[in-house]
């Protein structure tokens, strides 16, 4: 990077030197021709005056050119939208500070939710939001650090000198807190967050500016995976994890092509009768060596790489096909935030319902609170189209800290699933019990069905039923199982209802 900057500067300087050099050559050639031929006799004073005029013209031309050169260089190192220094200036500043043997810390700031605002309100509002965020960052940095705009919704903050890392982290935490509050633009109050990655090079370190920026970028994506609105320091483990995730991405593509995924189903039972009333689909990955990979391992990779869309559609089609054999049983399928943001998903859902013949009113899509927080407008549009098919929507993992009563009123879910942590803690302290009871009361007031998930003890089941839950899910009743075992359980329940004696294994 340093060689490129020096080469560009040298080329720009020649744009100044070349005209002056040509003027000098022309002037010298003219004088030589005059004196050599001897055809013209000029007074000495005139010649001396000509030399002064030439020298003055030369200096004026050179000075004007140098001033223009400095302005061009400044423009080349300045972002046109925010007037902040740009990426080129960042590299130059880091190299200068490192040459002086100073500690250098770098933060990469990515605005969360900017694309949504830019798409919804247009580029004019988006540009104004970028300018306002730049003012906020400059104000927070003060004289302690220097900020840059790298492009799009990315900014950088650099700090050098003693305790550079500690001071920079304090600035970043202040920025996250400030961006948690709305920014007023015209008559709108817009909220964006920030995911920040930090890296540092100690005094005398040999890490270049490009590598320092790469490390901050890797740490920034770790912040996004960790839930956003946070700052994360780079760790060497990130690079190792990145290599592992890259390998897993290749394996996931292979698994999808070779149908290594299987779908199991965990029944949901009626809170009173304990009969199976629904089944939730759960995807599993069985590798060729027989090793089972849990969804908590491969789903985050699939979401990050975009493979979740293809995997999700495969699971939906497989589940609808299997559930055709379970009349009257509701099928629950989990939908990720990435799928909900995909404008093609509602169309694909319609194709699958038509292709499999599965009744839309028996299908229930489960979404998490994260989907609503990240892109509420996009989520609302997608859910509106999905409901037009007759499909129900359930809010999963309620009580983990994101959704509010406002979200419940806005999206009007048909079902609410209480998170396992809320169910477990309700039996341990009065505060959690009050939260559980109030959640059920609100859901009932909004005419939502309520499911308690993660029930593992009889006491938890009694508590869930007493609180007003109409469905229960958990290992106390059923673990996840293949489709044919669901069919077997349903046949057993039907036989008991009909009073038909059950044929024991080994009887003829």
NURO-651340 format. One record per residue: residue in one letter; z, x, y of N, C-alpha, C in turn. Coordinates in steps of 0.001 Angstrom, whole numbers, plus 500000, padded with zeros to 6 digits. Example, Ala and Ser with C-alpha at 12.3 -4.5 7.8 and 13.67 -1.06 7.14 Angstrom:
A507800513190494310507800512300495500507800513200496700/S507080512850497750507140513670498940507870512900500030/
end
This chain:
X500000500842498794500000500000500000500000500877501256/X500789501978501243500846502869502392499517503537502665/X498789503921501604497481504545501770496489503574502390/X496589502298501985495675501290502544495930501113504034/X497236501052504422497580500881505840497082502052506657/X497281503301506149496818504485506881495302504499507000/X494601504090505935493142504075505981492639503054506997/X493275501866507028492871500835507990493131501299509424/X494268501979509633494582502445510986493585503505511432/X493217504411510511492259505453510851490901504856511206/X490491503838510442489206503185510722489236502510512089/X490377501878512433490487501211513734490471502222514875/X491132503375514676491142504390515729489747504949515983/X488953505053514957487583505548515154486745504593515987/X487125503290515984486408502343516842486641502665518314/X487769503331518630488049503753520000487422505117520286/X487569506027519341487117507401519544485595507495519589/X484911506715518760483457506833518649482728506590519972/X483027505491520713482316505304521993482570506446522969/X483822506929523039484127508039523942483369509299523527/X483297509524522222482576510699521737481084510609522070/X480503509434521920479082509250522242478833509479523729/X479776508971524576479644509196526013479674510694526332/X480550511406525658480664512849525891479392513570525481/X478853513211524332477627513843523847476478513587524815/X476366512333525275475278511989526195475398512757527510/X476620512836528045476839513545529304476535515038529169/X476976515631528075476728517053527836475243517334527675/X474549516452526963473109516631526759472360516556528089/X472779515646528954472111515508530250472293516755531102/X473517517292531153473766518500531919473000519692531360/X472956519782530057472232520900529424470758520863529776/X470196519656529732468769519516530047468494519900531495/X469417519531532382469211519836533812469237521337534055/X470245521991533539470379523434533789469364524261533008/X468989523829531849468059524608531018466673524648531629/X466217523472532079464867523419532631464822523976534063/X465922523813534772465991524322536147465111523577537112/X464733522370536760463813521610537608464533520885538741/X465873520740538557466623520009539570467747520900540057/X467859520999541369468927521806541966469973520866542546/X471226520951542028472301520064542462473397520883543112/X473962520354544214475095521040544825476278521121543858/X477060522171543995478213522347543101479216521220543275/X479391520743544502480357519661544738479972518389543995/X478638518164543942478175516967543239478442517081541748/X478230518283541220478491518482539793479973518314539481/X480815518886540366482249518750540133482684517286540227/X482114516567541189482414515142541317481976514372540084/X480791514743539560480316514072538343481236514299537173/X481753515552537084482685515836535993483954514991536124/X484475514826537353485660514009537551485392512543537196/X484208512051537608483851510664537277483762510481535768/X483143511483535119483030511411533655484412511405533017/X485287512320533481486625512394532897487393511100533105/X487267510524534327487960509265534608487432508140533726/X486089508083533572485487507046532718485934507218531273/X485994508493530854486402508768529480487836508294529243/X488746508644530156490147508278529996490347506770530081/X489602506135531021489715504681531146489239503989529884/X488112504441529358487572503851528127488546504040526972/X489120505251526878490029505526525778491310504695525900/X491824504557527130493059503786527324492849502307527024/X491730501782527525491429500366527242491286500158525738/X490599501085525083490405500961523637491713501029522877/X492604501932523297493896502046522613494731500784522800/X494705500211524003495442498973524235494904497845523359/X493565497756523289492959496737522429493329496984520965/X493356498261520581493696498605519205495128498175518875/X496066498418519793497439498012519550497562496500519436/X496820495772520278496862494312520199496265493812518884/X495167494440518441494574494047517165495526494328516004/X496186495487516065497142495810515012498304494819515008/X498757494452516203499855493491516289499432492135515737/X498209491701516052497701490442515507497573490514513993/X497153491679513500497001491849512059498319491881511319/X499439492049512040500758492096511425501599490878511798/X500957489838512370501672488650512829501090487393512211/X501961486501511756501527485209511219501125484298512382/X499956483714512291499420482940513417500161481626513626/X500752481048512577501409479751512715502800479879513328/X503571480842512863504965480965513306505206482109514278/X504214482997514423504344484204515235505386485168514676/X505737484993513406506616485952512736505792487100512174/X506414488246511913505692489307511203505240488803509835/X504117489343509348503567488865508087503827489851506948/X503146489634505839503346490448504644503038491926504899/X501972492185505659501600493569505945502704494278506736/X503279493560507700504371494135508486505596494386507618/X505836493482506658506974493649505760506867494950504971/X505697495187504379505509496416503607505696497657504484/X505141497618505686505258498766506582506718499016506975/X507457497951507258508856498109507663509707498657506517/X509478498139505305510261498623504158509983500102503912/X508712500488504000508365501896503781509001502800504847/X509065502313506083509662503116507148511166503280506927/X511836502187506543513280502259506323513610503134505110/X512782503038504075513027503868502901512795505346503214/X511814505617504048511547507013504431512733507616505164/X513514506766505833514707507244506528515918507332505599/X515730507017504315516807507129503338517841506031503408/X517467504842503918518432503753504070518398502819502854/X519509502137502639519524501038501668518713499881502238/X517882499269501406517051498148501841517283496973500897/X517557495801501451517703494561500673516662493567501154/X516096492842500210515002491905500527515273490558499875/X515114489496500647515252488125500147513921487404500282/X513511486731499228512303485906499248512734484446499244/X512333483714500262512755482326500457511575481394500199/X511746480477499258510711479478498975511284478097499276/X510589477330500103511072476008500495510860475013499358/X511929474349498949511842473331497900511411472001498515/X510423471384497905509995470061498361508991470080499494/X508517471266499905507566471308501023506227470673500638/X505765470935499428504460470388499013504479468863499052/X505588468287498615505702466830498639505584466311500067/X506281466936501000506229466504502402504837466718502976/X504223467845502662502888468148503168501869467133502653/X501985466755501381501061465772500798501295464376501364/X502553464051501611502879462693502056502579462467503536/X502917463459504383502794463257505828501619463995506464/X500967464859505697499809465565506237500140466960506725/X499086467744506994499247469145507359499868469328508741/X499650468387509645500236468529510980501762468550510896/X502328467591510167503779467553509988504236468758509166/X503436469113508150503790470273507335503849471550508156/X502872471745509042502877472938509899504071472942510848/X504407471777511388505552471699512290506848472005511541/X506922471544510287508107471823509474508243473324509220/X507116473991508954507140475442508749507635476143510015/X507144475707511173507582476326512440509072476100512671/X509551474896512386510976474613512580511838475434511631/X511383475579510395512128476405509439512138477867509884/X511031478323510454510981479698510960512007479900512065/X512144478922512954513134479019514034514546479083513457/X514802478279512441516128478271511809516438479632511193/X515457480203510489515673481499509832515896482600510864/X515085482590511927515246483591512986516627483480513615/X517068482245513846518378482031514465519497482547513564/X519384482328512268520409482789511331520407484310511190/X519223484897511244519133486355511105519702487064512327/X519455486509513504519934487145514721519470488594514808/X520397489486515132520086490912515202520397491631513894/X520883490885512894521302491507511640520132491860510736/X519103491030510739517986491215509804516695490758510460/X515585491060509810514284490659510324513617489720509323/X512996488656509819512376487687508925510859487729509064/X510191487301508005508735487364507900508245486069507258/X507007485718507561506360484631506813505262485242505961/X505347484992504656504385485585503726503187484693503491/X503296483413503838502199482474503611502709481224502936/X502013480085503129502435478833502508503838478468502937/X504702478223501956506093477883502261507036479025501889/X506537480253501924507334481413501566507673482263502793/X508950482618502908509432483522503940510144484695503267/X510318485758504011511090486904503523512059487335504608/X513199487864504171514197488410505087514552489807504597/X514465490791505482514760492175505113515931492687505938/X516793493451505279517947494047505939518096495475505424/X518331496414506329518511497809505932519821498332506499/X520298499412505896521517500031506373522688499782505445/X523882500247505821525070500065504990525368498583504752/X525791498276503524526137496900503137524986495924503358/X523758496406503240522594495541503484522580494344502549/X522873494577501260522848493491500291523885492425500585/X525097492830500914526176491877501195525864491041502430/X525394491694503475525068490971504707523921490000504474/X522893490446503729521733489586503475522121488368502643/X522988488558501661523413487414500843524141486382501700/X524958486851502639525647485925503535524669485123504381/X523623485788504878522598485081505655521915484021504796/X521592484373503556520882483452502656521729482235502318/X523015482444502098523886481297501803524012480382503021/X524015480974504191524014480160505397522730479358505552/X521609479970505150520318479274505229520280478096504268/X520783478282503059520800477183502088521642476024502615/X522775476352503211523637475301503757522948474578504917/X522253475327505772521573474701506913520420473826506459/X519660474263505464518510473482505017518903472273504173/X520178472169503833520633470965503123520732469779504067/X520680470048505371520713468977506365519293468639506819/X519031467375507146517671466964507538517180467680508790/X515858467836508876515203468419510048514415467298510737/X514678467100512003514032466010512743512671466462513259/X511631465707512885510273465937513390509720464594513836/X509474464459515115509087463165515700510169462135515349/X509770461043514706510746460026514334511156460132512878/X510847461267512256511170461456510843512320462445510696/X513091462261509642514147463208509285513833463715507881/X513332464938507830512834465507506583513838466497506015/X513962466476504690514902467372504013514151468295503066/X514316469563503258513795470558502325514953471469501925/X514858471995500746515850472966500314515238474349500278/X515948475278499673515431476633499557515928477262498263/X515006477900497554515347478736496406515102480179496835/X516114481020496674516058482376497231516295483403496136/X515451484435496118515635485564495223515908486826496018/X516873487619495569517258488829496286517112490059495400/X516749491169496028516695492456495343517029493543496360/X517396494708495864517776495788496765517379497124496152/X517234498115497026517008499488496593518053500352497294/X518792501163496546519859501970497155519289503078498030/X520122503723498837519640504837499671518981505912498820/X517810506337499237517089507358498498516374506836497268/X516361505516497062515703504937495900514194505100495964/X513572505046494796512128505292494707511328504011494487/X511974502876494501511263501608494296510401501312495516/X509121501056495314508212500773496414508368499363496951/X507726499097498076507848497782498713507255496675497844/X506144496960497152505525495944496292506428495586495122/X507068496589494525507985496326493410509225495586493886/X509714495917495078510875495220495625510552493747495862/X509366493477496366508941492096496603508759491362495276/X508228492041494272508056491413492955509404491028492362/X510373491902492491511693491611491947512333490414492648/X512166490345493950512692489188494684511995487909494249/X510710488003493965509945486845493512510444486367492153/X510693487300491239511219486942489914512586486284490050/X513441486835490902514770486257491124514675484875491763/X513689484688492635513514483381493278513178482308492245/X512306482637491297511973481660490254513166481399489341/X514024482386489172515259482153488430516134481137489158/X516149481197490488516887480204491277516316478811491069/X515002478709491019514371477402490800514722476851489422/X514677477716488409515018477258487066516490476882486974/X517312477509487790518740477233487748519157475984488494/X518216475277489096518547474034489778518200474000491247/X517625475100491770517218475173493176518429475157494114/X518152475279495398519201475321496424520255476370496085/X519802477562495731520728478644495414520035479973495622/X520820481055495671520245482389495761520676483194494542/X519763484017494037519989484753492798519554486202492986/X520415487138492547520064488551492590519225488914491379/X518269489819491593517424490273490490518255491037489461/X517918490810488207518536491541487101517430492021486167/X517648493175485548516653493678484597516437492702483440/X517457491887483162517306490888482095516205489891482422/X515955489657483714514908488710484091513550489164483577/X513291490461483673512010490969483187511912490838481677/X513026491134480987513006490982479532512823489521479147/X513521488622479853513367487191479577511960486728479895/X511372487308480937510015486929481318509023487288480218/X509218488454479619508352488847478513508542487907477328/X509793487547477066510066486627475957509446485264476225/X509541484803477475508967483498477821507447483536477715/X506852484669478069505405484801477938504984484738476464/X505769485407475610505481485348474184505657483928473645/X506715483245474121506942481876473660505842480936474127/X505312481182475328504208480354475807503017480443474855/X502685481663474422501583481831473470501897481129472156/X503149481235471710503532480584470458503493479068470590/X503871478547471761503824477102471977502390476582471930/X501477477327472517500073476911472466499585476885471020/X499990477882470272499618477938468852500263476786468088/X501532476492468398502241475415467717501609474063467997/X501172473862469229500548472595469593499213472430468876/X498462473528468776497158473469468110497297473280466611/X498401473776466025498576473725464575499613472696464132/X499983471797465041500875470677464728502177471144464075/X502831472088464733504111472573464233505280471745464759/X505011470806465657506067469956466187506292468757465270/X507543468341465167507888467127464426508783466276465320/X508792464988465065509609464070465856510664463442464952/X511927463589465343513033462899464687513533461805465621/X514333460909465080514780459755465855516276459549465649/X516999459361466770518423459043466680518616457574467035/X519164456800466109519343455362466362520392455087467437/X520209453991468136521190453428469048521642452116468433/X522950451870468427523458450680467752524034449698468750/X524074448446468337524731447421469139526217447729469202/X526809447624470402528209448009470579529164447128469780/X528756445910469442529635444979468714529330444975467224/X528067444764466864527702444626465441527426445958464767/X527135446992465560526780448328465054525448448332464306/X524642447285464480523290447268463928522376448135464786/X521365448753464175520400449566464910519532448657465772/X519484448940467075518675448134467982517599448969468673/X517726450293468622516748451168469275516796452538468607/X515781453345468898515722454712468379515135455616469455/X515802456732469682515325457695470674514581458827469975/X513366459119470446512562460185469849513032461542470363/X513148462497469454513595463851469782512649464839469116/X511980465668469921510985466581469376511662467832468839/X511152468340467736511630469570467120510435470479466859/X510679471772466916509624472747466651510007473523465390/X509212473368464350509434474073463092508375475158462972/X508788476410463128507839477521463081507356477758461654/X506230478452461497505680478702460149506669479393459213/X507614480187459776508598480850458922509752479938458535/X509663478643458958510692477675458615511830477595459614/X511849478463460615512917478464461604512723477317462590/X513781476542462816513721475417463752514142475885465143/X513340475565466137513623475915467526514019474635468258/X515201474658468874515692473467469564514965473211470872/X514929471968471306514249471635472567514867472307473775/X516157472621473702516804473299474831516249474701475045/X515559475245474029514972476574474123513532476506474630/X512712475631474025511281475661474350510856474669475428/X511635473625475672511244472650476701511201473274478095/X512208474092478512512104474728479833510862475595479986/X510474476307478914509259477127478967508033476231479090/X508026475141478332506897474205478391506765473586479774/X507885473280480413507840472699481756507319473708482770/X507753474957482633507339475987483582505865476311483456/X505329476262482246503934476643482015502973475469482096/X503495474250482186502626473075482225502294472517480863/X502738473168479795502457472678478442503221471399478132/X504233471080478938505024469890478683504171468627478731/X503104468640479519502245467452479592501565467193478257/X500989468229477656500322468061476366501329467742475269/X502474468438475257503492468182474234504048466769474386/X504317466364475628504865465034475870503932463923475412/X502648464080475664501682463068475231501612463014473706/X501672464186473053501662464206471586502882463477471029/X504066463739471612505297463077471154505197461573471361/X504704461147472501504585459718472800503669459020471804/X502544459643471507501600459046470549502216458989469147/X502875460079468731503483460134467406504592459092467274/X505416458973468315506539458043468279506062456595468235/X505063456276469026504528454901469012503934454564467645/X503279455523467041502695455311465714503792455071464676/X504842455904464698505933455744463728506681454433463930/X506941454066465196507756452890465489507041451578465208/X505748451622464936505041450396464551505630449800463275/X506297450654462471506880450181461206508274449597461393/X508779449519462636510142449044462880510107447817463789/X509738446678463291509631445495464151510964445145464824/X510858444826466103512037444417466853512902445553467350/X512569446788467023513368447939467437512743448574468682/X513569448821469682513103449466470906512932450964470669/X511848451517471205511573452944471093511841453614472438/X512715454616472444513005455375473670512340456741473586/X511615457102474641510927458393474700511297459076476008/X511711460332475912512097461089477114510858461587477856/X510889461451479177509793461906480032510348462934481013/X509691464080481111510162465140482000509701464890483430/X510294465636484355509915465531485766508463465935485966/X508005466948485212506622467399485344505656466302484921/X505977465573483860505109464474483422505078463368484461/X506240463063485038506295461982486015505517462339487274/X505443463638487607504676464070488775503179464121488484/X502811464082487221501399464154486841500731462799487077/X499770462710487999499149461409488282498363460841487105/X498028461690486123497294461224484961498197460577483915/X499505460790484021500397460312482958500346458798482766/X500447457955483811500368456509483574499072456086482887/X497972456763483223496696456443482578496745456805481101/X497295457978480792497413458399479400498335457475478621/X499396457008479273500303456060478637499562454780478258/X498732454270479161497960453066478858497027453262477677/X496384454435477614495489454723476487496249454728475170/X497441455331475160498218455421473917498675454040473460/X499117453205474385499521451846474009498356451069473419/X497181451236474005495998450537473487495556451115472144/X495625452432472025495174453103470803496066452782469606/X497404452794469823498329452564468713498641451088468495/X498397450259469505498740448852469395500235448586469538/X500988449579470031502432449403470142502753448469471313/X503629447477471104503960446532472181504664447238473342/X504135447065474529504688447758475690506131447362475962/X506481446096475678507848445642475964508888446278475040/X508440446904473967509367447596473074509502449078473407/X508753449546474387508796450954474762509697451141475977/X510549452139475892511483452447476967511365453933477287/X510979454269478505510852455661478919512137456105479603/X512693457222479139513923457754479711513600458898480656/X514081458795481886513911459879482845515291460328483306/X515389461575483732516665462106484184516796461981485701/X518004462185486173518253462092487603517479463150488382/X517203464296487734516477465371488407515104464911488874/X514455464068488073513121463565488442513156462853489789/X514232462135490056514328461357491283514634462244492478/X515443463257492260515852464120493361514708465000493835/X513898465510492887512834466439493244511705465760494015/X511229464627493510510081463948494134510289462439494078/X511187461882494892511468460447494804510263459564495092/X509417459947496064508257459115496386507246459110495254/X506964460291494709506021460377493592506558459630492388/X507870459784492120508486459094490985508371457581491139/X508600457102492345508535455656492566507132455122492346/X506118455863492795504735455417492589504391455383491100/X504775456430490378504462456489488953505177455379488192/X506450455152488512507209454119487813506646452723488097/X506116452536489287505524451239489625504320450949488728/X503493451973488509502318451801487634502762451601486190/X503753452377485749504232452283484366504774450889484074/X505509450323485024506081448986484804505007447906484735/X503858448157485332502781447173485267502260446986483847/X502471447988482991502102447843481580503109446992480815/X504294446759481422505358446051480728506373446979480100/X506262448279480366507171449278479818508467449302480628/X509609449419479931510904449523480601511229450975480911/X512091451167481894512476452516482316513993452624482304/X514487453710481705515921453944481601516285455230482320/X517431455233483007517924456440483662518873457158482716/X518493458362482326519250459135481336520261460052482025/X521317460397481305522321461375481754522978460981483073/X523203459694483276523838459261484522525280459766484562/X525663460305485734527011460795485901527110462301485920/X525938462995485909525969464462485929525885465021487343/X525856464143488366526036464672489708524919464457490705/X523777463875490330522663463755491273522510462327491803/X522315461379490904521932460032491310523085459319492007/X522726458377492858523716457589493590523373456116493416/X524247455276493954523977453837493899522672453518494628/X522393454283495696521130454079496414519928454277495525/X519961455296494664518870455512493728518749454332492754/X519878453826492269519840452705491330519231451473491978/X519569451242493244519007450089493950517528450288494245/X517151451531494543515754451804494888514829451673493692/X515252452208492545514342452271491404514520451127490413/X515642450424490458515852449228489632515525449484488160/X516278450370487541516075450670486130516496449491485265/X515857449379484117516233448328483174517470448724482358/X517637450035482156518760450530481356519390451733482048/X520663451952481746521395453098482270522113453759481104/X521936455072480955522610455797479878523678456705480482/X524919456459480116526018457271480615526021458610479891/X526137459689480653526120461015480056527330461223479150/X527128462038478137528190462298477153529464462807477817/X529312463665478835530490464231479488531356463146480115/X530722462110480660531470461021481284532223460222480229/X531571460007479081532200459248478001533395460015477437/X533231461322477217534300462140476644535481462235477599/X535198462515478878536279462709479845536996461408480194/X536311460268479993536947458983480302538160458745479415/X538150459305478226539292459147477331540383460162477567/X540206461036478570541163462119478792541901462014480120/X541299461399481125542001461271482407541572459994483105/X542455459482483944542241458193484604541089458239485601/X540896459400486257539813459501487228538451459306486587/X538221459976485452536941459833484749536778458423484200/X537863457833483742537799456451483248537387455509484368/X537955455724485560537589454870486697536119455034487048/X535603456271486962534183456501487243533313455787486217/X533715455847484960532934455184483921532919453672484121/X534098453099484402534184451650484598533373451210485813/X533449452000486901532701451628488104531202451750487870/X530777452744487095529353452901486797528834451706486010/X529609451272485025529205450105484236529171448857485110/X530156448705485996530212447536486882528989447476487797/X528614448638488372527437448683489245526173448345488455/X526051448912487256524871448649486433524766447165486090/X525878446573485751525865445140485422525489444302486641/X525997444701487813525663443963489029524181444037489334/X523551445138488941522112445304489147521311444862487930/X521979444169486996521351443597485796520702444670484919/X521397445769484738520941446834483851521754446824482563/X521099447116481460521816447371480230522445448754480295/X523534448954479558524258450233479620524435450788478213/X524085452070478065524257452776476794525215453941476999/X526162454082476078527053455246476077526516456227475045/X526178457446475487525636458427474553526655459523474278/X526457460175473135527359461255472764528677460782472182/X528715459565471651529947459018471074530165459639469689/X531313460284469517531584460980468263532873460545467584/X533683459767468256534941459301467661535058457787467785/X535896457210466925536113455772466962536747455350468275/X537622456210468809538277455884470091537251455796471218/X536281456711471223535239456676472253534373455427472112/X534106455010470873533302453808470645534025452563471155/X535326452485470889536104451337471363536152451317472889/X536334452517473486536367452613474939535040452179475550/X533925452607474956532609452247475491532379450742475404/X532766450153474269532575448705474117533473447934475083/X534711448387475236535641447710476141535187447826477589/X534591448966477940534128449173479314532929448298479652/X532241447788478644531106446912478900529760447447478478/X529737448565477762528465449105477261527941448193476149/X526639447940476156526073447088475114525413447872473990/X525165449181474212524604450015473150525366451333473091/X525455451873471893526167453134471679525268454079470894/X525301455342471281524504456360470600525389457573470355/X525355458084469133526161459265468854526318459515467373/X526863460687467066527008461105465672528001460235464885/X528856459511465579529775458630464875529017457634464007/X527852457209464484527064456221463751525856456846463050/X525038457584463802523823458160463200523479459470463888/X523044460456463115522443461657463655520931461458463726/X520240462395464358518780462316464398518230462493462989/X517153461772462690516595461772461334515087461541461379/X514379461878460299512935461620460247512646460122460273/X511401459786460533511002458384460677511261457580459412/X511016458181458236511166457407456997512624457032456735/X513581457839457251514984457490457079515375456329457996/X514766456257459162514992455091460032514547453827459309/X513391453896458696512872452747457937513842452351456835/X514395453348456144515341453072455060516600452396455590/X517140452881456704518335452266457294518055450824457717/X516905450604458305516561449243458748516424448309457554/X515830448797456476515692447966455267517063447637454686/X517983448611454735519336448370454233520045447305455065/X519943447409456385520573446412457254519996445029457023/X518686444962456851518046443664456623518489443067455299/X518620443921454281519074443433452975520500442892453055/X521360443564453802522725443100453953522784441769454694/X521945441622455690521914440357456431521423439218455544/X520482439533454650519924438509453779520782438272452538/X521804439126452348522657438973451179522002439446449902/X520997440305450004520306440812448827521081442011448282/X521410442040446968522124443186446412521304444467446555/X521997445537446922521319446814447105521144447499445766/X519947448016445515519678448744444276520188450165444432/X521161450548443600521740451881443667520815452885443042/X520941454083443482520096455164442992520372455385441506/X519331455403440692519466455603439252519398454329438461/X519526453145439194519416451850438492517955451493438300/X517667450810437220516287450376436933516118448920437276/
end
